[in-house]
Amino acid sequence: MKRMSEKEAKAGLKTALPAIETFPNQFPDYEIGIEIPEFTSVCPKTGLPDFGMITIRYIPRTRCLELKSLKEYILAYRNLGIFYENAVNRILEDVVKACRPARAAVTGEFTPRGGIRSLVEAKYPRSRRLAGE
């Protein structure tokens, strides 16, 4: 069995994607949930498409995500080779960069492949612990 290369493992993490625009928040202390039921990307190892639902939940501070630009950002993943674990974490990082929320979580629920269904969740603020500690 071929071993995973570093190139495959990091695929898509640095690819330029459309900017996520924001607008000024008008209210304090509430949560926004966004569901994207038709997320697609490409597995960098097999070249096969991955399908799933991405859910973004965040508590805005001063800025809210603008949905049209978020849609364009998400559509850019369609032909991007990226593992879905990396896609979920990258989406979280890009959401945090765009709107600087008090808290945020991105969940990916991916269609079963080979009889295995994956659920990936990344949260902000992130734990300071490193993996494996």
Buried (B, 14 or more C-beta within 10 A) or exposed (E): EEEEEEEBEEBBEEEEBBEBBBEEBEEEEEEBEBEBEEBBBBBBBEEEEBBBBBBBBBBBEEBBBBEEBBBBBBBBBEEBBBBBBBBBBBBBBBBBEBBBBEBBBBBBBBBEBEEEEBEBEBEBEEEEEEEEE
